[in-house]
Amino acid sequence: MPAVNIIDAGPFTTVQDEGRYGFQRYGMAPAGAMDEVAYRLGNLILGNNQGEASLEFTLKGPRIKLLQDTTLVITGGRCAITVNGTSGYNIYEPLSLKSGDEVDIGWITEGARGYLAFRGGLDIPMVMQSYSTYLRGKIGGFEGARLKGGEILAISEPQGSPGRALPENLWPAYRTPFETDVIMGPQANYFTEEGINTFLSETYQISDAADRMGYRLTGPEIIHVDKADIISDGIPLGAIQVPGHRQPIILMKDRQTTGGYPKIATVASYEIFRLGQAKPGDQLLFKKVSLKEAKAKRELHKKWYDELASFILKPEQKSKHFRLTVNDKSYNVSIREID
């Protein structure tokens, strides 16, 4: 049943979910939400099944008109929200709205991407077990393309019980410069000691050539030992290639499945959600961590997310609140209950 009229899609809005997995062997990119944390929290707040389709918008959100009563939530980058021209609404807060209401999501002031989720999730066909739009393959989402305005979307029937809003002190932060943990390799031996030291000590900037496929960076040159080519092999999420022009490229959700440039390092998995909020002009600093350190920090990241999910799903704790402490550099995370 028609439920949402996209009046203005904003600069770049697509349908995304957790991604399309199991098909990379056939050359199919996973796609999926660039910031999985913000995407998943939206579904939790609304009581949706995990994996329901949401709208991912970049830099600015869409303007929509509701064609039926529904509840929605906006998560991710900081942005202003108006309903029927009235401001004062927050991200990470479920909004119960009526048919005919118009919602306008403004420019993002911290981060780069936001997520618009509807209670019940978007009612669209799955392609290869996913709702995600893969633009280069022209599949998934709404007709395999970004929204342009004028689309009419349907919403599925709600299934679970809704959770509650996240207070501002629990919102994930996306402050720059991004200090990003990396695990060296798999082809770190293709680079000189000077090149590796440059990579780990200098600041790099995301260029205008940045999209869901990858971020081209600009900064001091990273020197190869010899050639800047390898026999093509698989590309994991967060792989950092350095082609012959000696400038690094971080491969993201819409990345190609194989590539023939050496990979100096790979971004640690727990850093991807924040990196997904980076935009052209943002600065990056890379920090080498061991596999053992990365595994420990991944567990801290999981604990942090599980605590947020527990807060959302336990409305009986309304008389209490929580404080979140995050040390981005070491990724120490704790949530304490305050009486």
FENHUVEN-V875164 format. One record per run of one state. SS is the DSSP state (2 for helix, 1 for strand, 0 for the rest). FROM is the first residue (numbers start at 1). TO is the last residue. If there is no record, write none. Layout:
((SS;FROM;TO) (SS;FROM;TO))
This chain:
((0;1;1) (1;2;8) (0;9;12) (1;13;16) (0;17;23) (2;24;26) (0;27;35) (2;36;46) (0;47;53) (1;54;58) (0;59;59) (1;60;60) (0;61;62) (1;63;66) (0;67;69) (1;70;83) (0;84;85) (1;86;89) (0;90;94) (1;95;97) (0;98;101) (1;102;118) (0;119;121) (1;122;122) (0;123;126) (1;127;127) (0;128;129) (1;130;130) (0;131;133) (1;134;134) (0;135;138) (1;139;139) (0;140;141) (1;142;142) (0;143;144) (1;145;145) (0;146;151) (1;152;155) (0;156;167) (2;168;170) (0;171;177) (1;178;184) (0;185;187) (2;188;190) (1;191;191) (0;192;192) (2;193;201) (0;202;203) (1;204;210) (0;211;213) (1;214;218) (0;219;223) (1;224;224) (0;225;232) (1;233;234) (0;235;238) (1;239;242) (0;243;247) (1;248;251) (0;252;257) (1;258;259) (0;260;262) (1;263;267) (0;268;268) (2;269;275) (0;276;282) (1;283;288) (0;289;290) (2;291;313) (0;314;314) (2;315;317) (0;318;320) (1;321;327) (0;328;331) (1;332;338) (0;339;339))
